[in-house]
Amino acid sequence: MKRSAIAVLAICMAFTATACGNIGRPDPKTITKKSGSDTVSTESKITTDEEDITVDVSSEPDVEVVPEVYSPEDDTEAFVDATMKNMTLEEKVGQLFFVRADALETGFEASVVNNDDIGGVTFVDKMMEDALDKYHVGGVQLFEKNIVDEEQLKKMTADLQDKSALPLFIGVEEIGGDYAPVANNMNFNVELFDNMNVIGASASEDKAKSMGKAIGGYLVSYGVNVDFAPVADVSVSSDSVSDSNFSAEPLIAASLVKAEIDGLHEGGVMTAVNHFPNYADGNANTDKVLNNGNSWEYMLDNELLPYINILDTTDMLMVGHVDLPSVVSDGWPASMSQDLIEGKVRGELGYDGVIITDSMSAKSVRKNYVQRECAVEAIIAGADIVLTPYDLDEAFDSVMKAVEDGKISEGRIDESVKRILTLKAENGLFG
């Protein structure tokens, strides 16, 4: 597999070969003579008709250079650094995109790629393989339209990994209850759980953890390694908690979100908690971006509690499309706000894990922002991964151009790539 070859190259790139003398024609008076493993040093005189030539056949013995081998398990940092040294700019930029599987079928129009009511790709064809070679994406998200049955899903995830030079994040949004594209498919023999508000009403950490462990266990068996869950949003009223939310009580939500993450990790999948700083009972598929007018101090004591509680636990933190006029001054929603991501999440809260945006194909983004600017602004703001851009080719080219023009430094790209590859290595994706 190509990704195995890349891993070998990464290991070999972990050492630097030293120069071995002058390059070009050898000194005509110096000859190195070898006999087996021994080097013989002599000086002899050759007589010709014209002159005597003294030939020095002395030489230092050859030194075998043994590369220092770094494995992802034993020295993750060295392994990641070596891998990055062998990556092109295009490969690095590609790692910053987590795309729909249908986006790799480059013959599809963007309107088809992002329409969940139209049939999607269910196997990896030559066009998708070529797209993996061109865009070098870091992750692929599967939706209900990409999932047929157990054997199909196993083969598709295996083929995606096989055709990718670097190991992929492969994710689904398997929250549970009504939001479970795998468990709600009758072709899968897995447990279907209640909606999160039902589990939240019990306030049982054991139930939340058991659910997470079960979901993680079956996702891993199908080749899925990331679950876009749990939802840490806090509902507005206890009388009408959203199906995907645990509670309107921040402390209850915090405890159950933490418990579910523990379960998902025991099951073997990575988590992407969403949607910081809080969608409450809303979502991003609206004509306008959600607005939260609360102060930062108020949020810290209320809707942010479930997120703050898991910053040392979750693998990824998903930042949503929420306007925060009382918190940031740059005018961007949270997903593209440097004040929020670099200033608050990285700086004040101290989170140094992988930050992923909510879907950039969400209606609120498409209707209110220029698509080709969104991925660029998110990366400038400090996001590591741009989730499902509406048009992959446009988003990829925009980021490449931003780096070439100096709007984004390659050092900034490297910061995110290092976090992404480290997470992949720590979770065994390099094998």
Secondary structure as UniProt FT lines:
FT   HELIX           2..12
FT   TURN            13..14
FT   TURN            28..29
FT   STRAND          33..35
FT   TURN            36..37
FT   STRAND          38..40
FT   STRAND          43..47
FT   STRAND          52..56
FT   TURN            72..74
FT   HELIX           76..85
FT   HELIX           89..95
FT   STRAND          97..100
FT   HELIX           101..104
FT   TURN            106..107
FT   HELIX           110..113
FT   TURN            116..117
FT   HELIX           126..135
FT   STRAND          139..141
FT   HELIX           144..146
FT   HELIX           150..163
FT   STRAND          169..172
FT   TURN            177..178
FT   TURN            181..184
FT   TURN            186..187
FT   HELIX           196..202
FT   HELIX           205..221
FT   TURN            222..223
FT   STRAND          226..227
FT   TURN            238..239
FT   TURN            243..244
FT   HELIX           250..267
FT   STRAND          270..276
FT   TURN            280..281
FT   STRAND          290..291
FT   HELIX           296..301
FT   TURN            302..304
FT   HELIX           305..308
FT   TURN            309..313
FT   STRAND          316..319
FT   STRAND          322..323
FT   TURN            325..327
FT   HELIX           334..336
FT   HELIX           339..348
FT   STRAND          354..357
FT   TURN            360..361
FT   HELIX           363..368
FT   HELIX           371..381
FT   STRAND          385..387
FT   HELIX           392..404
FT   TURN            405..406
FT   HELIX           410..426
FT   TURN            427..430
//
